[in-house]
């Protein structure tokens, strides 16, 4: 993007929206826009979007390795818990936003697959006096619809993350019921009332207008649909909080440099976690978007929280 | 540059008369997964899109823009959308020397 090179000139150009638009061709009416934050820096909304895009462009290849190193593998447990909480039944339509490398999508597929297998086994057990023909027919059915019409659409704003996700899917053998879309959480390219579940795992923190993302989440969910958000949150215990801070600011950026060769991106990550609203505040924002029965579940003493809400 | 390479390969395949599964159109790489069509709309207007298989694009006729499908992944970011011919013509008409045509 040509924007990166303009740096200090941008605030000046921003005061002449026509010139900026003509130069960058990026305008959507937010030339300089209101101020927001990037980690601990203060930047314009447009700048924030670009900087975050670059962060994930840089880390995409090493994203999964970094997640394992930073959280000592615990992020896998958090994601498992999210999908278990979702408890999807075969036939569920899931949209996983900011789902980049596919962690939630793959877990969803595994889950419905095993639920479906169990369903078919139960059915067989009940019909003990079936002929061999009938039994083999029901095995055929399982092969044809192993997911029972369940589908997950992974939507992410970052091309590199989606690329990595698609490669992982191929590598791990996921193809059925899985699709990928390049899209913006603030402006989803999906029709109203389409999905049973909307998830956003470790992504909402990187959205510039969280209120818009929540509104879009509400819009694309079916009535009765569920919103689930897994995100870093605030630790209330003071001792743990100190240890967590120490680990975050002293260890994580160093890991970032060693493993991904990118100190700054991981510095941003740590700062963005501190800037993100705590549990109660996020709960209110979700309620403002129209969701009902909103509550949250702390994991690992509040290092991470799962927020849930329903569209009625 | 990579895109040019892929285009050349596609052209060669077509010449050889063999068609890859999923129909390699004139666009870039594999086409769109059909199951997505029931969810996708234009992110700006939230209105339905038409899938142009040949060009491998999702077209919004009303706004006159088209979203590309690259490597089977539709790019639904408004900034990435291409203005289609129709919109370019409409713009010419309204700003032409003869004044507004309607």
Interface residues (C-beta under 8 A of the other chain):
Chain A: X25 X26 X28 X95 X151 X153 X157 X159 X162 X163 X166 X179 X180 X181 X182 X183 X184 X187 X188 X189 X190 X191 X192 X194 X195
Chain B: X33 X35 X36 X38 X39 X40 X41 X42 X43 X44 X46 X48 X67 X71 X72 X73 X74 X75 X76 X77 X78 X79 X80
